[in-house]
Amino acid sequence: MIVGSSDRKVSLENHIVFKANMFKLISAMTIVFLMAVTGIPAAYSEDVITIIPCSSNHNNPKFFDTPYYYIQKGQQIHWHNADDINHRISHIYI
């Protein structure tokens, strides 16, 4: 069988399309991987207060990673519980 130039042209175009699609797939997979590894969702929660381990002990001198946290009206903060029991925040003074 003799392969004409039009067959080579189609094959080259298919190869280029395949490489472009592979580049897109690898790029998307890389972005998803980096988001999972670096914790991008945590980066969007700008302000995090951590309840430190052993906060359930009332004799503990420290319950949070910071004693004061200044926020603006309307600003959101997130709580991270690093203790081994559940906690409920009952008083927030603004």
TAKAQUI-V209539 format. One record per backbone hydrogen bond with DSSP energy under -1.0 kcal/mol. CO is the residue of the C=O (numbers start at 0). NH is the residue of the N-H. E is the energy in kcal/mol with one decimal. If there is no record, write none. Layout:
<<CO & NH & E> <CO & NH & E>>
This chain:
<<3 & 7 & -1.6> <4 & 8 & -2.1> <5 & 9 & -2.1> <6 & 10 & -2.2> <7 & 11 & -2.4> <8 & 12 & -2.4> <9 & 13 & -2.6> <10 & 14 & -2.1> <11 & 15 & -2.2> <12 & 16 & -2.4> <13 & 17 & -2.6> <14 & 18 & -2.4> <15 & 19 & -2.2> <16 & 20 & -2.4> <17 & 21 & -2.4> <18 & 22 & -2.2> <19 & 23 & -2.0> <20 & 24 & -2.4> <21 & 25 & -2.9> <22 & 26 & -2.4> <23 & 27 & -2.5> <24 & 28 & -2.5> <25 & 29 & -2.3> <26 & 30 & -2.2> <27 & 31 & -2.3> <28 & 32 & -2.4> <29 & 33 & -2.7> <30 & 34 & -2.3> <31 & 35 & -2.1> <32 & 36 & -2.6> <33 & 37 & -2.7> <34 & 38 & -1.0> <34 & 39 & -1.5> <38 & 42 & -1.3> <39 & 43 & -1.2> <43 & 45 & -1.5> <46 & 77 & -2.9> <48 & 79 & -2.7> <49 & 64 & -1.8> <50 & 81 & -2.5> <51 & 54 & -1.1> <53 & 56 & -1.3> <56 & 59 & -1.8> <62 & 51 & -1.5> <71 & 74 & -2.1> <77 & 48 & -2.9> <79 & 50 & -3.3>>
